């Protein structure tokens, strides 16, 4: 069985990523890209679906021992795990060097004390655990081949095959270092170059040290902010600048349920708010790369803006179910692709426009096509803002007039008016000012419940929705407006868990709710950070700080967050690590630091 979601560490090379469990098992790795087929899919099934375990030797009928300690080496994505055994202490260093040639996962075993018996067990299964590759020796190297893929295994010890698994048994002494590397290459090409583990380790450490030095945030939450920024960088596909929502698919929002989705794509919403965090912490080059990705992805068809694209801008992300995988803790189905790609979500126009506006306001080099795109998006919204849509949460039930979607349509028009007023674009200013007023009036009349003094999830509904917390943050209404305060307090009453965290919206258990799905889900971490932001904005700064620091305590021992927190099971759920959790963490830290609302 795979470990708990929070038991995993992330390593990656800005093109793909692996998850490493506390017991030294790599249970998830897609090669060569985030969205490629997995060669280790044990995370969503069993060991039969692929894994690579490296740690102290143990009895075959006993579970593998878990590391006594683990941490990232400084501000990097280099994982160090240590085991204390009766024979001594051993350290395993796991990393993926920023790519200069074939993608590699390198594992270095280092003896700390005593003489520790070790074992490497490598079971490669291609196509998400479905295909057993042909494993053979080639000039002293082990290679696994299936169809278009080949994975080369280089070990500084003797290896042997047994039960369709490649093993290595060895003993490590103090100061001794023994390296293992897997490298991917298209099967029709020549073998990849022999790895140089120690040189790659030094280069990887240098890369992360130099990258972190660009961070301009030096407040009291620097450790959490830096780790979140490193995570966001790791989720960026370096060749294009696209940012995946998470490196995993089908980690459940409801353990044992059907709320399992593929997040290895670029959501415009997630990427736009990520751009905001990067710009505010000094990472202009990453922000510029994302803007260029956006312009390429949308080019030629801005009126049909998708909510998500592939990491190179691909439009077709057809959804399928992998019925040979039982799912994480039997949470089925396992899905690849995402059928929500072609949903209508009007809020995306606002998020994209807000991101372009922020890039413009912070002095990112002007791009004329970015301004042209912004104008085209507003011309589309003129004719469509008053239509029902699937909303920010990608509901699979009927379309509705979601209040958040209308608010973000207002944001899109407002930011474009500001662009025209600055003299950097031309457009029908008076007409769009009237449009902005019309949208604002419509929301306040149809999306507000006067009796309860709160905005609602959609026009005519009684349900609440945590996305309403963005109303003051987007400038739709000032924080001291009684309707804003009433909405914040209503969400605290009706969407708060026993732990004080915030649900996205009400779910209906075994019955289908507004999202068209049965089952419940955990507290959505982004929404809980939004609540902390709002509390700070309305002057309840001590309460905001306490909620923020409580959210920080949910991170795993390496500072990583999944999408949600299950208050019943007291554990992280959803895809992991999740950009949409780490971005608001950064934003809330910046807001609390600016307000002086922090302890110690």
N, C-alpha and C positions, 0 to 999 in steps of 0.2 A: 504494500500500500504506500502511496505517496505520502509525504509529510504534510503537516498543516501548512496552509499558504504562507503564514508568517515565518515558517521554518526555512524559507528559501532566501538565498542571496542572488543578486543580479550581477552578472558580468557580461561584457559586450564590447563590440568594436565599432559602434556607430553604423553598422549595417545589419547586424543580427545580434541576438543575445541568448544567453543560457541561464538556467536556474539551477543553483547548486544547493542541495539540502544540507542540514546540519550533520548528517552522517557521511558526507563526502560524495553523495550521489548526484550526478547531473541527470535530471529527469526530464529536461526540456531543452531542445536545441533545434532550430530550423536553419538549414543551409541551402544557398548562400545568403538569403535575405530574411528579414523578419517574417515575410509572408510566404516563404518557401515551405515545402513539406518538411515535417520534423523527422530527424534521424533518431532522436530520443524522444519518445512520446509516453514514457512511463508515468508522467504526471497525470495523464488522462486515461490511464489503463493500469497495466501491471508491468512487471519486469519483462514480460514477453514482448512488449511494445518498444523496448529500447531504453538503455540506461548506460551510465559509466560510473562505477563506484570505485573510489580510491581512498583507502583508509587502513587502519590497523586490521590485521588478520583476525578472524573470529570463527567460532564454530559454525558449521553450516546450518545447524538447527537453532541458532541464536540470532536475534536481530543485530544488525551492524551497530557498533558503538557510535554515539554522537559526540561531536567535538565538545570539549570542556570550555573552549573559548574560541571566538571568531571575531574578526573585525576587518574593515578595509584598511589597507596600508595608507595612513594619512588621508589626505583629500584625494582619493583615487578610486578606481574601480578594480583594484587588485585585492582579491579576497585572501585572507590568511586564517586558516583554521588549525587549532591545536588540540591534540588528544593526549591525555595522561593515561598511560597503561601500566600494568605491573612491571613491564620490561623497560619503561622509560617514556619520554615525551617526544612527540613527532609533530611537525608542522607541514601542512600542504598549502601551497601558494597557487591559486587559480586566477587566470586572467585571459583576456583575448586582446592581442595587440592591435592598435589601430591599423587598418589594413594597408599593406603595401605588397600586393600580390595575393596569394591564396588566403582565404579566411582560416584562422587557426584558433584552437582552444589549447592552451598550454597549462600543464599541471606539474609543479615542481615539488617533490618530497624532500624535506630537510630534516635531518636528525638533530634533535635538541639535546637529549640526554639518553643514556642507556643504548641498548640495541633493540629496535622495535621491529618485529615481523610485520610486513605489509602485504597488501594484495590489491592489484588492479583488476577489475572485472569489466570488460567492455563488450556490450551487446548492441551492435548497430542494426537498426531496423528502419528501412526507408519507407517513404510514403505513409507517414504517421503510424508506423508499427505494422504495416500490412505486408511489406516485402522483405524477405530474408535475402541479403545480398550475397554474391559470390565473394568469399574471402579467401585470399591466397597471398603468397609471397612474391614479391617482385624486387629483385636485386637487394635482398635482405630487408625490405620494408614490407609491412602488412598493408594490403589494400582491399577495400570492400567496394564492389561494383554492382550497380543495379541500374539498368537503363541509362539515363543521361548523367548519372551521378557517380562520383568515386570519392571515397574518404580514405586518406592515407594515415596510418598509425605508425608513429616513430617512438620507440621506447629505448631507454638507456639500460634496459635489463632484458633478460631472456623472456620470451613469451611462448605460450602454447594454446592450442585450441581445444575446447571441450564443450559439448552440449551447445554448439553454435554460439559460443562465447569465447572471446580472447582474454586469457588470463596472464598475469605476471605475479609471481611470488618472490619476495626479496626481503632482505633485512637492511635497515638503514642505521648507520652509526652516527655519533655526534659530529656535526660539521659536514657530513656527507650530503650531497644534493643529487637527486636522481630525477630526470625530467621525462615527461610523456607528452606527446603532441598529436592531435588530429588535425588534418588539413583537408579542405574540400577542393576538388577540381572537376570540371566537366570530364566525363569518362573518356571522351574522344581525344583529349589533349595529353600532352606529355606530363609526367609526374611533377608535382609541385617541388620547389626547391627544398632541400633538407632544412629543417628548422634550426634556429639558433636561440634556444630558450633563454639563456642568460642575457644575451644582447637585447632580445625582445622585451624582457622584463625591465631592463634599465630604460629602454626607449619608451615603454608604456608609462612608467613612473614619471619620466620627464614630461611626457605629453600632458598628463593630468595636472602635474604641478604648475606647468606654464599656463594651462587653461584656467585653473582656479584663480591664478593671480589677477585675472581681469575683473574679478567680482568687485563691485563697488560698494556692496553692503558690508558694514562693519558693526552692526548692532548686536544686541544681547542674544539674538537667536541665530547667530551666524552659523553654528554647527548644523542646525536643522535646514537653514536656507542653502548652505553649500551642498549638503547631501541631496537635497531636492533638485538643485541645479545640475549636479552631476547626473542624476537620474534622468532628467529631461534631455541632457546632452546624449546620454546613452540611448534614448528613444528616438533620436534624430538620425534619419537615413542620410549619411554624409554625402553621397553622390548627388542628391537632388535637393536636400534641405527639408524634405517632408518629415513630419513628426508623427510616429504611431501613438495611438492612445494607450497601448500596452503591448508587451511583446508576446502575449499569450492569447489563446482562444479557449472559450468554454469553461473557465474557472467560474463556478456558479455563484450567483447572487443569493441563491436559496439552496443550501446544501440538500442534495437529493431531488431538487426540482428541475424545471425546464428552462429557467432563466439563464441560459448559457449562450454567450455570443462571442464572435470573433472580433477582437479589438486591434488586430495587426494592420490597421489602415489609418489614414490621416483624416480625422474629422476636422472640418473647417472650424467648428466651434472650439474644440480642444486646442488646435494649433494656433488659433487667433489669440486665445487668452495666454497661451504659452509665449507667444511673441511679446505680449505685454510684459510678462514677468522678466523675460530676457532683456528687453530694452531698459527696464527699470533697475536692473542689476549690472548693467555695463556690457551686455553681450550683443553688440550691434551687428557683428558679422553673421551670427546665427539668425538674427531677426531679418537681415537683408536676404539671406539664403531662403528663408521661409517665404518672404514676399515674392521672390523670383519663382519659387515653386508654385505659389498660388496663381501667379499670372500665367504660367505655362499650363497648369491644370485647367483653368477656366477658359483659356484662350479659345476664341472661335464660337463659344456658346455660353456667354455669361448669363443670358436670360434663363437658361436651364441649369442653374447652379445646383450641384449635388451637395448633399450634406457631408459626404465623405468621398475620398478618392484613394486609389492605390498610392504607394509611397513614391512612385514615379509619375503620378498623375493619371493612372489608369481609371477608366470610368466603370468598366464592367466588373462587379465583385459578386458574382452569382453565389447564392447560398446553397450549401449542401450539407448533408448529415453523414458522419462517418460511423456507420452502424457496427463496425468491428471493435470500436473503442467503447468500453463500458462507462467512461466518464469519471471525472474526479469524484471520489467517494460516491460512485454510482449516480452521479448527476448527469442524466442523459436528456436529450441527445447532445453529442459533440458536434458542433457546427464549424464549418469553414466557409469563408465568404460572408457577406452580410447583406441580406435582402432589404435592409433599411436604406441602402444607398440611394434609392430612387424615391424616397418619401419626399413630401413637400413639408419643409420646415422653414417657415418664414423668418424665424429668429436668426438663422444663419446669415442672412443679409445684413443684419445689424452687427453681428459679431465680426464679420469680415470688414465692414465699413469702419467699425470702431478700431480694429487693428491697423488698417491703413491710415486712419486719422492719427492714431498715436505715433505711428512711424513718421508721419509728416511733421507732427508737432515736436518730436524729439530730434529732428534734424537729419533723419536718415536720407541719404542722397535721393533727390527727386527722381521719380520715374513717371514719365508722361502717361504710359499705358495704365499705371495704377490709378491715376486720376480719371482716365477715360473709363476704366472698369467701374469705378465708383459711380460715375454718372449713369452708366448703363444699368447698374443694379437698381438705382432709384427709379429709372424709367420703367423697369419691370414692376417694382413695388407699387408705383402709381396705380397700376391696373389690377394688382393682386393682393394688396395688403389686407383687404377686407374679406378674404376667403378663409374658410376653416383649413386647418392643417394638422399634421401629426404631432407638432410641438417638440420642445427641447428633448423630451424623454423618449422620442421615437415610438410612441404608442402604436400597438398593432390592433387597436380597436378603431371605432369610427373617428373621422376627423372632427375637430371642434374648433371653436374660436378661442384658442388659448390666449390668456392675458399676456403671458410672457412674450409670445410671438408678436403681439401687437406692440408691446413696449419696445421690443428690439427693432421693429419696423420704424417706429418713431426715432430710435437712435440712429438708424441708417440715414433717414432724411435729415435729422438734426446735424449730424457730422458732415454731411455733404453740403448743407447750407453754410457751415463754418468754412469748408474748403473754398466755396465760391466767394464768401465774404473776405477771405484772406487774399483774394486776387490770383489764386493758383489754378482756377478752373472757371469755366463759363457755364451758366445754366439758367433756367427760368426761376430766378430767385423768389419773386413774389408768389408764383404758383406753388412752389415747394414750401414756402412758409405757410401758406394756407393748408397744404397737405399735412404738414407737421401739426398744425392746430387741430385739424380734423381728426387725426389719429388720436391725439391726446384727449380730445373731448369724448371720442367714442369709447376709449378705455375707461375713463372716469365715470361715464354714464352706465356702461353695460357690464363692466368687469368689477364693479365695486358694490359690496353689500352694505348699505347704509345702516341696517339694523344691527349688524355685528361689527361695524366699523372695520372692515377688512376687504382687501381685494380677494378675488376668488380665482380658482384654477382656470376657469373658462367662463364665457358669457352665460349667465343664467344658472350656473352651478352653485352648489353650496360647499363643494370640496375646496380645500386649500392646496397650495403647491409651493414648495420651497423656492422655486425659481422666482417667486414674487419678492424674495429678499433682495433681488438685484435692482428693484425699482429705484431706491435712492442711490445705489452705486453707479447706475447709468445716468443719473441726473434727470430722470423723468419727473421726480418730485423731490423737494428738499427733505433732508432727514428729519427735520422738526415738524413736518406736515402731520397732522393728527391721523390721516389715513395711513401713512407709512408706519407710524408708531403702533397703530391699531393692528396692522397686518403682522408686524413683528411679534406682537404679544399673542395674537391669535395662533400663529405658527408655533410659538413656544407651547401654547396650551394643547394644540390638537395634533401636531406632528412631531412632538418631542418624545424620545424613548425614556425609559426609566433611568438611563445613564445621562440624560440631558443632551443627547445627540439628536440630529434632525433627519426625519424620513423625507423622501422626495414628495410623496403624495400618499393618500390612503390606499392600501391594497385590501383584497377581499378574501384572503385565505384560499379555500378550495374553489371559490367562485371567481369568475372572470371580473376584473375591475376595469377601470378606465383604460388601462393599458392593453386590454384584450387577453390577459394571461392569468392563469391560476397561480396560487402560491403567494407567499409574502417575500419580503427582502429585508436586508439590514438597513441601518442608518447610512445615508449617503454622505460620505465624508466631505465632499465639496460643499454640500448644503450646510453642514455644520460649521465649516470655516466661514461661509457667507453670513451665518448668524453671528459669529464673533465679530465680523466686520461691521454689521449693522448695529450691533450693541455699542461698539466703539463710536460709530457715527452719531448715535443719539445720546451720547454722553455717559453711557453705562460701562465705562472703561474697565473697571475692576472685574465686572461680570464677564466682559469680553476676554480679558486676559486669562481668567480662570478657565473659561471654556477652551481657549486656544491651547493652554498648557495641558489641559486634559486630553485634547486631541493629539498633542505631541506624544503623550504617554502611550497612545495606541500603536505608534510605530514599532516595528520589530526591532530587535537589538542592533540592526544595521541601519536604522532610520528610514525604512521603506514602508509604504502604505499601499494596500489594495484599494479597490473601489469603494468598499463598504465595510461597516462593522456590524456584526450580528450580536445584538445585545443579549439574546437568549443563550447563545453558545459561547459568548465572550471570545470571539475570534474574528480575524479578518476574512472577508469573502469577496468574490468578484475577481476580475482579471488583475494581474500583479506583475510589477508595480504599475500604478495607474497615474498617468500624467495629470488627469483631471482631479486627482487628490493632491499631488505635489505642487501644482501651480497655485491654487488658493492658499496653500500653506505659506508659500513665499509672499503672496500678496498681503495676507493677514499679518505676517511678521513685519512687513514694511509699514503697514498702517499703525500697528501698535507701537512700533519703534518711534514713528513720527509723533505719536500722541504722548509718548513717555509712559505708556501703560504697560509696564513690565516690572517684574519683581526682581529683587536682588541687586 
